[in-house]
Amino acid sequence: MGFSEILSVVAPDLEEVEAELESSIQSPVPLVYEISKYLLGSGGKRLRPSVLLLISGACGNLEGKERIYSAAALELIHTATLLHDDVVDEAKLRRGKTASNVVWGNKATVLVGDFMLARALGLIQSCGNLELIKAVTDAAAKLAEGQVLEVMSANSMVEVSEDICFGIIENKTASLIESCGTVGAILAGAEDSLKHSVGQYGLNIGIAFQLIDDALDYSSSEEEFGKGVGQDLVEGKMTLPLFYSLEEASAPEKTKVNDILVREDFEDDELDFIRDIVERYKGVEKTKVIAKDYIQKARESLSPVPENIYKNSLSKLADFVAERKN
C-alpha cells in the first residue's frame, strides 16, 4: 500500500496543514519566504504531521484547529533543523535538489531556520495548552542535543560506539516523532498511560525510520534517495551499517578503514573500499533487521489504542517505514 493511500483517512486534515504551513512562512522579507518555500515545497513526506493526526484520530479527537496548528508546528521544527543541518554538514543535496546553503549561503539559511522555529513556537503557544508546549519544547531540546552529539562524534568516528549511534538517532530523529504521538494524545484528552504508549509508537518508528535512512545511504541510488549517497561517510558520520560491518571485518580491514576515517578528505577509491566493506559484511542487512525489530515494538505500543481506521493506518504506516526505498 502506498504512502498516500495509508494517509487517506487524514488527507483533508493534511491539506489544512499544508495551508497553515504556507500561511506560517509568509514574510515581508521576500528571501525568508523564498528559502522556506524552497524546502517545504520540495516533496517531504510529512511523516510527523501524519503521525500526530492519525494518533489524535485514533484516540478519539477528529476536529479542532489545535490539531492543525500542532501538526504544522512540528513540521516547521523539523524543516528548520534540516536547514541548520545542511549548514553544519556542508550538504550539497536535499530532497533531490541543491541544498539551500549552496543556493543562498550559510547565513541566510541559518536565519530562515530560526524564523521557522519562531513561527512553530507561535503556533504551539496559540493552542493554549501548557502540557503540549512542554512536550514540543522538550523534544526540540533533545533534537538539538542529538545534533551536538553528532557533531562531537564526527571528530573521532573510529571511537563511536553503538550506544552513541543510537543516542544520536533517538535524540535527533525519533524524539520529534515521539512528541507527535504524545501531542496527538494530549489533544485527544487521553489518559497518561495512553499518551505514553502512543509516544512510544512515535519513538520506535522514528528510530526505525532513521535506521532505514542510514541503510539507504549505503545501498540506494542518488536519484532514489534524494540526497548524496554515501553522504554520511563524507560528512564524518559513523552510522550503524558501517559500525556493524567493522565488527565483522578482519584486523587489516579495520586498520585500513580507521586510517581512512581519521582523515577529513577521502579519495573516491577509499570511499569505494568502505562501501565494499559494508556490502561484504552485510551492514545494511543487519541494520534493516534491527529496524524491523523497532517496527514490531511500535506495533506493540498500539495495543492499548481502540480499534478504528486510524489505528489501522498507524499499523500500515509502520510497515511503510520499514519497507521504504527513499
C-alpha positions as CSV (number, residue, x, y, z in Angstrom):
1,M,0.0,0.0,0.0
2,G,1.3,3.4,-1.0
3,F,2.0,6.3,1.4
4,S,-0.8,8.5,0.2
5,E,-3.3,5.6,0.5
6,I,-2.3,4.9,4.1
7,L,-2.9,8.6,4.9
8,S,-6.2,8.8,3.0
9,V,-8.1,8.9,6.3
10,V,-6.4,12.2,7.3
11,A,-6.0,13.6,3.8
12,P,-8.3,16.6,4.3
13,D,-6.5,17.4,7.6
14,L,-3.1,17.2,5.8
15,E,-4.4,19.7,3.2
16,E,-5.2,22.1,6.1
17,V,-1.7,21.6,7.5
18,E,-0.3,22.5,4.1
19,A,-2.4,25.7,4.0
20,E,-1.2,26.5,7.6
21,L,2.5,25.9,6.6
22,E,2.0,28.3,3.6
23,S,0.5,30.9,5.9
24,S,3.2,30.5,8.5
25,I,6.1,31.2,6.1
26,Q,4.7,34.4,4.7
27,S,7.0,37.3,5.4
28,P,7.5,40.9,4.2
29,V,11.1,39.9,3.6
30,P,11.0,38.1,0.3
31,L,14.1,35.9,0.9
32,V,12.5,34.4,4.0
33,Y,9.6,33.1,2.1
34,E,11.7,32.0,-0.9
35,I,14.0,29.8,1.2
36,S,11.2,28.5,3.4
37,K,9.1,27.6,0.4
38,Y,12.1,26.0,-1.4
39,L,12.5,23.3,1.2
40,L,8.9,23.0,2.4
41,G,7.7,22.6,-1.2
42,S,10.2,20.0,-2.2
43,G,8.3,16.9,-1.5
44,G,8.8,16.0,2.1
45,K,6.8,13.0,3.4
46,R,5.1,15.0,6.2
47,L,5.6,12.0,8.4
48,R,5.4,14.0,11.6
49,P,2.1,15.7,10.9
50,S,0.7,12.4,9.7
51,V,1.6,10.6,12.9
52,L,0.1,13.4,15.0
53,L,-3.2,13.4,13.1
54,L,-3.5,9.7,12.9
55,I,-2.9,9.3,16.7
56,S,-5.2,12.1,17.5
57,G,-7.9,10.4,15.5
58,A,-7.1,7.0,16.9
59,C,-7.5,8.5,20.4
60,G,-10.9,10.0,19.5
61,N,-10.1,13.6,18.5
62,L,-11.3,14.3,15.0
63,E,-11.7,18.1,15.0
64,G,-10.3,21.3,16.3
65,K,-7.7,23.7,14.9
66,E,-5.2,22.8,17.5
67,R,-4.5,19.6,15.6
68,I,-3.7,21.5,12.5
69,Y,-1.6,24.1,14.3
70,S,0.4,21.5,16.2
71,A,1.0,19.4,13.1
72,A,2.2,22.4,11.2
73,A,4.4,23.5,14.1
74,L,6.1,20.1,14.3
75,E,6.8,20.1,10.6
76,L,8.2,23.6,10.8
77,I,10.6,22.5,13.6
78,H,11.7,19.5,11.5
79,T,12.2,21.7,8.4
80,A,14.2,24.3,10.4
81,T,16.5,21.6,11.7
82,L,17.1,20.4,8.1
83,L,18.2,23.9,7.2
84,H,20.6,24.0,10.1
85,D,21.8,20.5,9.5
86,D,22.7,21.3,5.9
87,V,24.8,24.2,7.0
88,V,26.6,22.1,9.7
89,D,27.2,19.2,7.3
90,E,28.0,21.4,4.3
91,A,25.4,19.4,2.4
92,K,25.1,19.6,-1.4
93,L,21.7,18.0,-1.9
94,R,18.4,17.9,0.0
95,R,15.3,16.1,-1.3
96,G,16.8,15.8,-4.7
97,K,17.5,19.5,-5.1
98,T,20.6,21.7,-4.5
99,A,20.7,22.3,-0.7
100,S,19.6,25.8,0.5
101,N,23.0,26.6,1.9
102,V,24.5,26.1,-1.5
103,V,21.9,28.3,-3.2
104,W,21.7,31.2,-0.7
105,G,24.7,30.7,1.6
106,N,25.0,29.7,5.2
107,K,23.9,32.9,6.9
108,A,20.6,33.3,5.2
109,T,19.9,29.5,5.6
110,V,20.5,29.5,9.4
111,L,18.4,32.7,9.9
112,V,15.5,31.3,8.0
113,G,15.7,28.2,10.1
114,D,15.5,30.4,13.1
115,F,12.4,32.1,11.6
116,M,10.7,28.7,11.1
117,L,11.4,27.8,14.7
118,A,9.9,31.0,15.9
119,R,6.8,30.5,13.8
120,A,6.5,27.0,15.1
121,L,6.6,28.1,18.7
122,G,4.0,30.7,18.0
123,L,1.6,28.1,16.6
124,I,2.2,25.8,19.7
125,Q,1.6,28.8,22.0
126,S,-1.7,29.6,20.2
127,C,-3.1,26.2,21.3
128,G,-3.1,27.4,24.9
129,N,-2.1,24.1,26.4
130,L,1.0,24.0,28.7
131,E,1.3,20.2,28.6
132,L,1.5,20.4,24.8
133,I,4.1,23.3,24.9
134,K,6.3,21.2,27.3
135,A,6.1,18.1,25.1
136,V,7.2,20.0,22.0
137,T,9.9,22.1,23.6
138,D,11.4,19.1,25.4
139,A,11.5,17.3,22.0
140,A,13.2,20.3,20.4
141,A,15.8,20.4,23.1
142,K,16.5,16.7,22.7
143,L,16.8,17.2,18.9
144,A,19.4,19.9,19.4
145,E,21.3,17.7,21.8
146,G,21.3,14.9,19.2
147,Q,22.8,17.3,16.6
148,V,25.5,18.4,19.0
149,L,26.3,14.7,19.9
150,E,26.6,14.0,16.1
151,V,29.0,16.9,15.7
152,M,31.1,15.7,18.6
153,S,31.2,12.1,17.3
154,A,32.3,13.3,13.8
155,N,35.6,14.5,15.4
156,S,36.5,10.9,16.1
157,M,34.5,8.5,14.0
158,V,36.6,5.5,15.0
159,E,35.7,5.8,18.7
160,V,32.0,6.0,18.2
161,S,30.1,3.2,19.9
162,E,26.7,1.5,19.2
163,D,25.3,3.4,22.1
164,I,26.4,6.7,20.7
165,C,24.8,5.9,17.3
166,F,21.5,5.1,19.0
167,G,21.8,8.2,21.2
168,I,22.1,10.3,18.1
169,I,19.1,8.5,16.4
170,E,16.9,8.8,19.4
171,N,17.5,12.4,20.1
172,K,18.0,13.8,16.6
173,T,15.2,12.0,14.7
174,A,13.0,9.9,17.0
175,S,12.4,12.5,19.8
176,L,10.4,14.8,17.5
177,I,8.3,11.9,16.1
178,E,7.7,10.7,19.7
179,S,6.4,14.1,20.5
180,C,4.0,13.9,17.6
181,G,2.5,10.8,19.2
182,T,2.3,12.4,22.6
183,V,0.8,15.7,21.3
184,G,-1.8,13.8,19.3
185,A,-2.9,12.0,22.5
186,I,-2.8,15.2,24.6
187,L,-5.1,17.0,22.1
188,A,-7.5,14.0,22.4
189,G,-7.5,14.2,26.2
190,A,-6.1,10.7,26.6
191,E,-5.1,9.1,29.8
192,D,-1.4,9.4,30.8
193,S,-0.8,5.7,30.1
194,L,-2.2,6.0,26.5
195,K,-0.1,9.2,26.0
196,H,3.0,7.1,26.9
197,S,2.0,4.2,24.7
198,V,1.5,6.3,21.5
199,G,4.6,8.3,22.3
200,Q,6.5,5.0,22.3
201,Y,4.9,4.3,18.9
202,G,6.4,7.5,17.6
203,L,9.7,6.9,19.2
204,N,10.0,3.4,17.7
205,I,9.0,4.2,14.2
206,G,11.3,7.3,14.4
207,I,14.3,5.0,15.3
208,A,13.3,2.6,12.5
209,F,12.9,5.4,10.0
210,Q,16.4,6.7,10.7
211,L,17.9,3.1,10.6
212,I,16.4,2.7,7.2
213,D,17.8,6.1,6.2
214,D,21.2,5.0,7.3
215,A,20.9,1.8,5.4
216,L,19.8,3.6,2.2
217,D,22.8,5.9,2.4
218,Y,24.9,2.8,1.6
219,S,22.5,0.9,-0.7
220,S,20.3,3.3,-2.6
221,S,20.9,5.4,-5.7
222,E,21.1,9.2,-5.5
223,E,18.0,9.5,-7.7
224,E,16.0,7.3,-5.4
225,F,17.4,8.7,-2.1
226,G,17.1,12.4,-2.9
227,K,20.5,13.2,-1.4
228,G,24.0,12.2,-2.0
229,V,24.6,8.5,-1.4
230,G,27.5,8.0,1.0
231,Q,26.9,11.5,2.3
232,D,27.0,10.3,5.9
233,L,30.5,9.0,5.4
234,V,31.7,12.1,3.6
235,E,30.3,14.2,6.5
236,G,32.2,12.2,9.1
237,K,29.2,10.3,10.5
238,M,29.6,6.8,11.8
239,T,26.3,5.1,11.3
240,L,25.2,1.5,12.2
241,P,25.7,-0.1,8.7
242,L,29.4,0.7,8.9
243,F,29.7,0.0,12.7
244,Y,28.2,-3.5,12.3
245,S,30.4,-4.2,9.3
246,L,33.6,-3.2,11.2
247,E,32.6,-5.6,14.0
248,E,32.9,-8.5,11.5
249,A,35.9,-7.2,9.4
250,S,39.4,-8.6,9.6
251,A,42.1,-6.7,11.6
252,P,43.8,-5.4,8.4
253,E,40.5,-4.2,7.0
254,K,39.7,-2.4,10.3
255,T,43.1,-0.8,10.3
256,K,42.7,0.4,6.7
257,V,39.2,1.8,7.4
258,N,40.4,3.5,10.6
259,D,43.3,5.1,8.7
260,I,40.8,6.5,6.1
261,L,38.3,7.7,8.8
262,V,40.8,9.7,10.8
263,R,41.4,12.0,7.8
264,E,39.0,14.7,6.7
265,D,39.2,14.1,3.0
266,F,38.6,10.8,1.3
267,E,39.6,9.7,-2.2
268,D,36.9,8.0,-4.3
269,D,38.7,4.7,-4.2
270,E,38.8,4.9,-0.4
271,L,35.0,5.5,-0.2
272,D,34.6,2.5,-2.6
273,F,36.7,0.4,-0.2
274,I,34.5,1.3,2.8
275,R,31.3,0.7,0.8
276,D,32.7,-2.7,-0.2
277,I,33.3,-3.5,3.5
278,V,29.7,-2.6,4.3
279,E,28.4,-4.8,1.4
280,R,30.7,-7.7,2.2
281,Y,29.8,-7.9,5.9
282,K,26.1,-7.1,5.3
283,G,25.9,-4.0,7.5
284,V,22.9,-2.8,5.5
285,E,21.0,-6.1,6.0
286,K,21.7,-6.2,9.8
287,T,20.6,-2.5,10.2
288,K,17.3,-3.3,8.3
289,V,16.7,-6.3,10.6
290,I,17.1,-4.1,13.7
291,A,14.8,-1.5,12.1
292,K,12.1,-4.2,11.8
293,D,12.5,-5.0,15.5
294,Y,11.7,-1.4,16.3
295,I,8.7,-1.6,13.9
296,Q,7.4,-4.6,15.9
297,K,7.9,-2.6,19.1
298,A,5.9,0.3,17.5
299,R,3.1,-2.2,16.7
300,E,3.0,-3.5,20.2
301,S,2.8,0.1,21.5
302,L,-0.5,0.5,19.7
303,S,-2.2,-2.3,21.7
304,P,-4.0,0.0,24.2
305,V,-5.4,2.1,21.4
306,P,-9.0,1.4,20.5
307,E,-9.7,-0.4,17.2
308,N,-10.5,2.1,14.5
309,I,-9.5,3.1,11.0
310,Y,-6.8,5.5,12.4
311,K,-5.1,2.7,14.3
312,N,-5.2,0.5,11.2
313,S,-3.4,3.3,9.3
314,L,-0.8,3.6,12.0
315,S,-0.1,-0.1,11.7
316,K,0.3,0.2,7.9
317,L,2.4,3.3,8.3
318,A,4.8,1.3,10.5
319,D,5.1,-1.3,7.7
320,F,5.7,1.5,5.1
321,V,8.6,2.9,7.2
322,A,10.3,-0.5,7.4
323,E,10.0,-1.1,3.6
324,R,10.6,2.4,2.2
325,K,13.1,2.9,-0.6
326,N,13.7,6.7,-0.3
